[in-house]
């Protein structure tokens, strides 16, 4: 069955993009005279303005990645940080759909074929994946999630093989170790299952984060420029003055409250827990590198000679 699914998908990364393309082709070929518009939103993010900034009700897509990184479970993401992140807040995407539906319904958009509109912010207010990561990291340190499994210190890896190496050592091995401990203490195992879900989400996302996408949104911007001041206030579709820091904070707090059900009153406790995780993280890293150096020192005579030479030089400088 997987072979047939793979053949059906063709160049598409998943069933989601395939079904969208299938629907577009069906409408364009079978109903060419239908008064409609094909709207293509980019990666949809939580609410920007209304009705509640930051509101989101699912961990699919970027929400699951933020929770995984914020809890310290995701340690590596395969991404090119200099590439533009083509995103659109869900309320702005809905505004676009309302405006475009009105335009086609009142015959203000005339076209011999079904027109296509890209719904994105990329060429209105561009931001790179690297910038998004740094903003998100800063906000998560200030507003941490409850019950962090580890200090949230994951990072971007541009090389796929390096990323896979980090995934093996810092995702897969710890997951099986934690489940093994759960088995010993007769508790419910959960970590391997969570890591499998995270791996699927990362694979879907990295298709988009490792390619430099260019969405032409000139027609959408032209419609935004023609809106009256009242319509621009009611149905904004091109956000030129976006406060990325505030929006990032709204996203993280929204996921924290509406998806994870973590009340804001737990933030002081979560910050204390994060400080403990930081000490454990630094201690573990230091012990890890010390262990590597100790193994090399015990197995390599050259290193021993160099260490003794350096120590001798330091002693001669101190007592000189």
C-alpha positions, 0 to 999 in steps of 0.5 A: 500500500505504501508503494501505491501511495508513493506513486500517487504522491509523485513530487508532493511531500505529503497527502495534504499538498497532493489533495490540494493540487488534486482539487485545483486540477479538478476545478480547473479542468471540469468547471473552467467557467465556475466563478471562483478563485484558487487561493493558496495559503502558505504555512498557516500560523496562529491568530495575529489579531482577532478574535484572540491573538495567539489562539490555536487549537491544534499541535499539527504543523508549527505548534507541535514543533514549538512544544517539542522544542520548548519542552527540550525534546527536539534538539535538532531541526534540518533547516536553512536559516537564511531562507525566507519563512513563507507564513501567514497568520490564520486570521489574515488568511481568512480575511484574504478568502473573504475579500477574494470571495467578494471580489469574484462574487461582484465580478470585480475580478475578471479573468478568462480562466480561474485566477490563482492568488497566493496568500502569504506575507513573504514579500510584504514583511519577510522573515527568515527561519533563523530569525524566527528561531532566535525570536522563539528561543528568547521568548521560550526562555522568558515564558517556558513550558511546564515540565521541561524534559531538558533545557530547550537548547536545540538548534538548526542544522543545515547539513542533513547527515549532521542533523540525522546524527544529532537525531540519533544521539539526542532524540532516539537514544534518550527516548528509548532510555526513558521508556526503558526506565519507565518499564523498570518502574512499571510506568506507562511508556510514552517517549518513543511514541512521542519521538515518532510523531515528532519525527513525522512532523519534522520530516514534513516541515523540513521539506519546506525549510530546506527550500527557498520558496518564492511566492508571487503575491503581487495581485493580492497586494494590489487588492490590498492597496485598493481597499478603503480605509474601513475595509483595511481596518475590518479585513486586513490582508497585508500586514506591513507593520508587524511586531514580530516579537509580540506576535512570537510571544502571542504564539507561544503563550497561545499554544501554552494556554489553549493547547497545553492547558498550562495556566499563566500562573504556573510561569514562576514554577516553570522558570525555576524548573528551567533553571534546574534544567540549565544546571543539569544541561551544563553539567552533563555537557561538561562531563561528556566532553571531560569523558571524551578527553579522558578516554583520548588521554588514556589511549593516546601517548601523544596527548599525554606528552602534550598535556605534560608539556603544557602543565610543565610550561604553566608551572615554569611561568607560575614559579618564574 
